[in-house]
């Protein structure tokens, strides 16, 4: 019987027996960014999706030989790259969002001169106070106008504009990251949990200048705690579905990552307050063209339903290299499509599923190219159940990895997931899990 036909319970019972350690020694937080909140550098940016830096520490510490270079195809907010640099390990990361590339680079530049940076902060504050009467409201993106009080919004924009006049890229990135955090702390409402929540008011909002200064000074203090000040990571603005010519074949001997889950989370929507504020995007169309199209398909906002044709899809490289898997996917496709007809939103999760696995096929192909033979890749993943149809995402990706040349895989369950959504009336009752997929190159 093919893996896709296994029952949900059988998939849940799959245990990693090929290694001498178990990821179950960790608590449930390993698959979330909760640990990062209290860790210097890691906590320099709030990110809705993420995983614990302790996972990188554990994998590296359990290896017989220290890895030469770690590959991270979904660099995100830099968890893997920062953890590697703290251990004096070289790393290479791809990240397709310009906003996140800037954040990662700021988190990796540890040779910041504290006194010089404080002079730049004083310069910013003096310029803002000297120009307190100017009107810059025509610069405001409409999205931000009801997220901040008038004085706060003006000061946020003035900080943004004056930071760009510093003339030193490294310090501009550092202070832009402090400003990114200020956007969260000064807002009237939560702006990324994962989406804007206007129904909830935040206490202690406003005071952009005070919060910005406090955050920047704390970041400088954090740099006093790092073990060294050498930059050891490369960050490429690149889509990991494609070959990155800047990365050589077989140059990395370890991969640690957490790909997007098949859960309809729109990362372009999550980051839109920041991307609009920093003039990367301006509206919905911009987000689609400049952000969504550069990402693994993880949400129904990434594509047009009318553009999908199943017969044509069956002729692509992914489908032809995974004929047995496609049999299971087509069955899931039809089941989800049928259930969607009775749902209010009628979301095209069946199409999303197909695009997602095809995209991950290409990600895994590039991962295999970058990793040298005999190395391993560790992926934190969650399974899913769109409209109550169970998708063993982790196991499907393990099989796809084999189709691109990985020698084998194993799966370890980290925790149960999805419980916080059970109160929703349309929520399915399927038990979901978060897992570690280990691929053998």
KOLPAVO-457068 format. One record per residue (C-alpha): residue in three letters; z, y, x. Coordinates in steps of 0.1 Angstrom, whole numbers, plus 5000, padded with zeros to 4 digits. Layout:
BEGIN
ALAZYX;...
END
This chain:
BEGIN
UNK500050005000;UNK499050345014;UNK501850585021;UNK500850824993;UNK501550564967;UNK505150504978;UNK507850614955;UNK509850924961;UNK512950714969;UNK511050504995;UNK509950815013;UNK513450955013;UNK514750635030;UNK512450675060;UNK514650695091;UNK513850785127;UNK514850485148;UNK512750565179;UNK515250795195;UNK518750775208;UNK519951075189;UNK520051185152;UNK519451535138;UNK522051455112;UNK524751565136;UNK523851915126;UNK524952075093;UNK522452175067;UNK521852515083;UNK519552375110;UNK516652435087;UNK517652785079;UNK518153105099;UNK521853135090;UNK522953055126;UNK520753325139;UNK522553605120;UNK525453585145;UNK523353535177;UNK522353825198;UNK518553895199;UNK517953635172;UNK519553865147;UNK517454165155;UNK515254115125;UNK515853965090;UNK513353695081;UNK513353515048;UNK512053195063;UNK513253055095;UNK515252795113;UNK518252775136;UNK517952855173;UNK520352565178;UNK517552325170;UNK515652435201;UNK518752415222;UNK519452065210;UNK515951935216;UNK515752085251;UNK519251975261;UNK518451615251;UNK515351595272;UNK515551405305;UNK513551675322;UNK513452045314;UNK510152135298;UNK507752345317;UNK506352535287;UNK506952525250;UNK504152585224;UNK504952765191;UNK501952785167;UNK504052985141;UNK505953225162;UNK507253415132;UNK510153635143;UNK510353465177;UNK513153205173;UNK511552945196;UNK510353195222;UNK513753375224;UNK515653055226;UNK513352925254;UNK513653255273;UNK517453235271;UNK517052895288;UNK514653025314;UNK511752825300;UNK508252955297;UNK506752955262;UNK503553045244;UNK503353155208;UNK500653235183;UNK501353475155;UNK498753615132;UNK500653905117;UNK500554225138;UNK503954325124;UNK505554005136;UNK503854025170;UNK505454365175;UNK508854225165;UNK508553925188;UNK507554135218;UNK510354375212;UNK512854075211;UNK511453935244;UNK511554255264;UNK514954245280;UNK514354485309;UNK515254795288;UNK517055065307;UNK520055155284;UNK520355515296;UNK516655585293;UNK516655435258;UNK519555655248;UNK517655965260;UNK514755855238;UNK517055825208;UNK518456175215;UNK514956305216;UNK514156145183;UNK517156285166;UNK516656635181;UNK513056645169;UNK513956545134;UNK516756805131;UNK514457065145;UNK511856995119;UNK514056935089;UNK512157175067;UNK508657015070;UNK507156845041;UNK505656505049;UNK505656355014;UNK501956305014;UNK502456035040;UNK504655825018;UNK503255495005;UNK504055474967;UNK505755144971;UNK508555294991;UNK509255594970;UNK511655424946;UNK513255204973;UNK514955494992;UNK516555834982;UNK514456134992;UNK516356235023;UNK516455875036;UNK512755825030;UNK511856145048;UNK513956055078;UNK512555705080;UNK509055845082;UNK510056105107;UNK511555835129;UNK508355635126;UNK506155925136;UNK508356055165;UNK508755705180;UNK504955695184;UNK505156005206;UNK507455855232;UNK504555735253;UNK506155415266;UNK504955105247;UNK507954895256;UNK510555145244;UNK508455225213;UNK508454855203;UNK512254835209;UNK512855145187;UNK510355035161;UNK512354715157;UNK515554905153;UNK513755105126;UNK512554785109;UNK516254685105;UNK517055025093;UNK514454985065;UNK516654695052;UNK520054865056;UNK519055205042;UNK517255065011;UNK518555114976;UNK517554754967;UNK517054434986;UNK513454445000;UNK512854085012;UNK514953804996;UNK512153694996;UNK510753974975;UNK511954324964;UNK514754294939;UNK514954624920;UNK517554494895;UNK520154474923;UNK521554794939;UNK522854784975;UNK526054954985;UNK526055185015;UNK522355265012;UNK520855575028;UNK521955745061;UNK518755645079;UNK519555835111;UNK523055705114;UNK522055345107;UNK519155365131;UNK521255495159;UNK523955235153;UNK521454955152;UNK519655065184;UNK522955105203;UNK524054755192;UNK520654615204;UNK521254775238;UNK524754625238;UNK523254285230;UNK520954305261;UNK524154305283;UNK524853955271;UNK521453795280;UNK521453555310;UNK518553735328;UNK516054005322;UNK512753835331;UNK509953805305;UNK508953445302;UNK506953425270;UNK503353495260;UNK502653615225;UNK499153595211;UNK497953765179;UNK496153455169;UNK495553215140;UNK496752865150;UNK494052715127;UNK491552815153;UNK491252745190;UNK492853015211;UNK490753045243;UNK493753225260;UNK495652895260;UNK494552625284;UNK494152255274;UNK497352055280;UNK499352355294;UNK502452285273;UNK504751985273;UNK506752055242;UNK506152205208;UNK508952325185;UNK507952495152;UNK508452525115;UNK505152565096;UNK504952735062;UNK506152505035;UNK504052405005;UNK506152614982;UNK504052914971;UNK505853174993;UNK503553464999;UNK504353595034;UNK502053885030;UNK504153994999;UNK507453935017;UNK506554175045;UNK504754435025;UNK507454705027;UNK507254695065;UNK503554655068;UNK502954945044;UNK505455165061;UNK504055105096;UNK500455165083;UNK499254815089;UNK498454765052;UNK498255005023;UNK497754794991;UNK497154454977;UNK493654424990;UNK494754515025;UNK497454255024;UNK494853995014;UNK492354085040;UNK494654175069;UNK497453925063;UNK496853645038;UNK493453545052;UNK494953505087;UNK497653265075;UNK497852895066;UNK497352885029;UNK500852865015;UNK500553054982;UNK498153074953;UNK497453444961;UNK495453334992;UNK492353234975;UNK490253254943;UNK490452954920;UNK486752984912;UNK485752944948;UNK487152584950;UNK484952284945;UNK486451944949;UNK483151764956;UNK482352014983;UNK485851994997;UNK485451615001;UNK482651685025;UNK484651885051;UNK485951755084;UNK489451715072;UNK488551495042;UNK486151275062;UNK488751205089;UNK491451125063;UNK489750905036;UNK492850715026;UNK494951025025;UNK492251195003;UNK492550914978;UNK496251004974;UNK495651384974;UNK492951354947;UNK495351164925;UNK498051434931;UNK495351694925;UNK494451564891;UNK498051514881;UNK499051864890;UNK496052014873;UNK496851824841;UNK500451944841;UNK499452304849;UNK497652324815;UNK500952304797;UNK502752564819;UNK502952934811;UNK501753054845;UNK499052784849;UNK499252824887;UNK496552644907;UNK499052444928;UNK496452154929;UNK494052384948;UNK496852524970;UNK497752174980;UNK494252094992;UNK493852415012;UNK497252375027;UNK496652025041;UNK493152115054;UNK494652425072;UNK497352215087;UNK494751965099;UNK493252235120;UNK496652355132;UNK497552005143;UNK494151965160;UNK494852285181;UNK498452165188;UNK497151835201;UNK494752025224;UNK497452255238;UNK500051975244;UNK499651745274;UNK499651365269;UNK503051205266;UNK504751525252;UNK506251565217;UNK506051815189;UNK509051885166;UNK508252035132;UNK510852135106;UNK509352085072;UNK510152055035;UNK508551835009;UNK507651984975;UNK507051904939;UNK504652154922;UNK505052114884;UNK507251814891;UNK504551614910;UNK506251494942;UNK504351564974;UNK505651385006;UNK504451675027;UNK506151565059;UNK504751215058;UNK501251345048;UNK501351575078;UNK502351285100;UNK499351085089;UNK497051385094;UNK498451425129;UNK497451065137;UNK493951155124;UNK493551425151;UNK494751205179;UNK498551205180;UNK499750845188;UNK502450825161;UNK505251005143;UNK508750965130;UNK510751155103;UNK514451235100;UNK515951395069;UNK518051705076;UNK519251795041;UNK518551795004;UNK516952124992;UNK515952314961;UNK519352304943;UNK519652674939;UNK516652684916;UNK517852414892;UNK519052664867;UNK515552784860;UNK514252664827;UNK510852554841;UNK512252394872;UNK511552024878;UNK514451784884;UNK512951624915;UNK515251584945;UNK513651744975;UNK514451725012;UNK514051915045;UNK512951705074;UNK512151695111;UNK508751545119;UNK508351425155;UNK504851375167;UNK504051175198;UNK501151315219;
END
